[in-house]
Amino acid sequence: MKAPLQKSPIPASRVFVIKELVDPYFDPHWHFHPEFQLFIVLEGSGTRFVGDHIQRFQAGDLVFTGPNLPHLWRSDPEYFSGNPDLITRGIVLYFHENFLGEDLLQKKELFEIRQFLNQAKRGMQFFDETASSTLNLMKKLLAFRSFNAFLLLLEILHTLAKSSNSRLLASESYGYNLKRSDTDRLNRVYDYIMENFTQKITLKEVADLAYMTPSSFSRYFKQRSNKTFTQLISELRIGHASKLLIEKDLSILEICYQSGFRTLSNFNRQFKDMYEMSPTEYRRLNTNQQC
């Protein structure tokens, strides 16, 4: 089945589309589209991909992505189990790249918003007061109509543009090397990896899914994801381990093996490379923050 490419068909008569999502899991397909997107998670957890950036997400996660920046919010495996008590919820806002018109966007009064929209080419995550205030505005926007809705959209963009509680996601070197024809092939690869990354996965297995030789797939994957296949597996395993450290009362050794690592020394080294602290320190810090 072909993955949906155009995720946000905005009617010609509208400036933007905003909607609340309630589903067993978030759309599992890796995709891109020509609209700007602002998305906040209200309920659910999993792994978020934005360009070449990978990170765990949970409720409160607020991310803004620019046109044609590939992204995916992949819910955790338990959301695909058919458990009726598990749902995902979020609010998503889409608007066109030229919603203000090029002439108006060049005016001095819109300098901050113009700079902000340009930064969104790499994707941006927002935290703390910015995330909470933006959530309140997005909830209001769900009920607004006509001119007042347009003014509220500008207020949301202004709030984000002036915020210091943010960070860029995709690396500066990440390029837009994707074609629409890539999505089916890469979705097969990502689906398989997400279902099996805690087990041993060989390069040949995923290359076969892409109908390529291992060497050809390695070059192909690096060109389109800005990282090697091995790097992706490592980041997913470390992200999974960080979830287990917070949510499960397991030993570090048990978490090491359950995350797909074969030796504790390799797990500790890679974890510290990503988080700049040991698994034990990470658990202690995040446990204290939740108290």
Residue pairs with C-beta under 8 A, 6 or more apart in sequence:
2 183
2 184
3 29
3 30
3 31
3 183
3 184
3 187
4 27
4 29
4 31
5 31
5 32
5 33
5 180
5 183
6 33
7 27
7 31
7 33
7 35
7 37
7 94
8 17
8 33
8 35
8 37
8 92
8 94
9 17
10 16
10 17
10 35
10 94
10 95
10 96
11 17
15 95
15 96
15 99
15 150
15 153
16 93
16 94
16 95
16 96
16 99
16 149
16 153
17 93
17 94
17 95
18 91
18 92
18 93
18 94
18 138
18 141
18 142
19 91
19 92
19 142
20 42
20 89
20 90
20 91
20 142
21 88
21 89
21 90
21 91
21 92
22 87
22 88
22 89
23 87
23 88
24 79
24 80
24 82
24 86
24 87
24 88
25 44
25 46
25 75
25 79
25 80
25 88
26 44
26 46
26 73
26 74
26 75
26 88
26 90
27 72
27 73
28 72
28 74
28 75
28 80
28 191
28 194
29 72
29 183
29 187
30 49
30 70
30 71
30 72
30 183
30 186
30 187
30 190
31 70
31 71
31 72
31 183
32 68
32 69
32 70
32 71
32 178
32 183
33 67
33 68
33 94
34 67
34 68
34 96
34 97
35 67
35 94
35 95
35 96
35 97
36 64
36 65
36 66
36 67
36 94
36 95
36 96
36 97
36 117
36 120
37 64
37 65
37 71
37 92
37 93
37 94
38 62
38 63
38 64
38 92
38 93
38 134
38 138
38 156
38 160
39 62
39 63
39 64
39 65
39 73
39 90
39 91
39 92
39 93
40 60
40 61
40 62
40 63
40 90
40 91
40 131
40 134
40 135
40 138
41 57
41 58
41 59
41 60
41 61
41 62
41 73
41 88
41 89
41 90
42 59
42 89
42 90
42 91
43 59
43 87
43 88
43 89
43 90
44 57
44 58
44 59
44 75
44 79
44 87
44 88
44 89
44 90
45 56
45 57
45 58
45 59
45 75
45 76
45 243
46 56
46 57
46 73
46 74
46 75
46 76
46 79
47 54
47 55
47 56
47 57
47 74
47 76
47 194
47 236
47 239
48 54
48 55
48 56
48 57
48 61
48 63
48 71
48 72
48 73
48 74
49 70
49 71
49 72
49 73
49 74
49 190
50 63
50 65
50 69
50 70
50 71
50 123
50 169
50 170
51 69
51 70
51 71
51 122
51 123
51 169
51 170
51 171
51 174
51 226
52 170
52 171
52 174
52 225
52 226
52 227
53 123
53 169
53 170
53 171
54 232
54 235
54 236
54 239
55 125
55 169
55 239
56 239
56 242
56 243
57 73
60 131
60 135
61 125
62 125
62 126
62 127
62 130
62 131
62 134
62 135
63 71
63 123
63 124
63 125
63 126
63 169
64 120
64 123
64 124
64 126
64 160
65 71
65 120
65 123
65 124
66 117
66 120
66 121
66 122
66 123
67 97
67 121
68 176
68 178
69 120
69 121
69 122
69 123
69 170
69 176
70 178
71 123
72 190
73 90
74 190
74 194
75 88
76 243
77 195
78 86
79 86
79 88
91 135
91 138
91 139
91 142
93 138
93 141
93 153
93 156
95 153
100 110
100 113
104 110
105 113
105 114
105 117
106 114
112 158
112 161
112 162
113 154
113 157
113 158
113 161
115 161
116 157
116 160
116 161
117 157
119 168
122 168
122 169
122 170
122 171
122 172
122 174
123 168
123 169
123 170
124 160
124 166
124 167
124 168
124 169
125 166
125 167
125 169
126 134
126 160
126 163
126 165
126 166
127 165
127 166
128 165
129 165
130 159
130 160
130 163
130 165
130 166
131 165
133 159
134 156
134 159
134 160
137 152
137 155
137 156
137 159
138 156
140 152
141 149
141 152
141 153
141 156
144 152
160 166
170 226
171 226
173 226
174 226
175 226
177 223
177 224
178 224
182 224
185 209
185 210
185 211
186 210
186 224
188 209
188 210
189 206
189 209
189 210
189 221
192 201
192 205
192 206
192 209
193 201
193 206
193 232
193 233
193 236
194 236
197 233
197 236
197 237
197 240
197 260
198 237
198 240
198 258
198 259
198 260
199 260
200 260
201 233
203 214
203 217
203 218
203 229
204 214
206 217
206 229
207 213
207 214
207 216
207 217
207 218
210 217
210 220
212 220
217 229
218 228
218 229
221 228
221 229
221 232
222 228
225 232
227 235
233 260
234 270
235 274
237 259
237 260
237 261
237 270
238 259
238 270
238 271
238 274
238 275
240 258
240 259
240 260
241 255
241 256
241 259
241 261
241 267
241 271
241 279
242 275
242 282
244 250
244 255
244 258
244 259
245 255
245 279
245 282
245 283
245 286
246 283
246 286
246 287
246 290
248 255
250 258
252 264
252 267
252 268
252 279
252 280
253 264
255 279
256 263
256 264
256 267
259 267
261 267
261 270
267 279
268 278
268 279
271 278
271 279
271 282
272 278
275 282
277 285
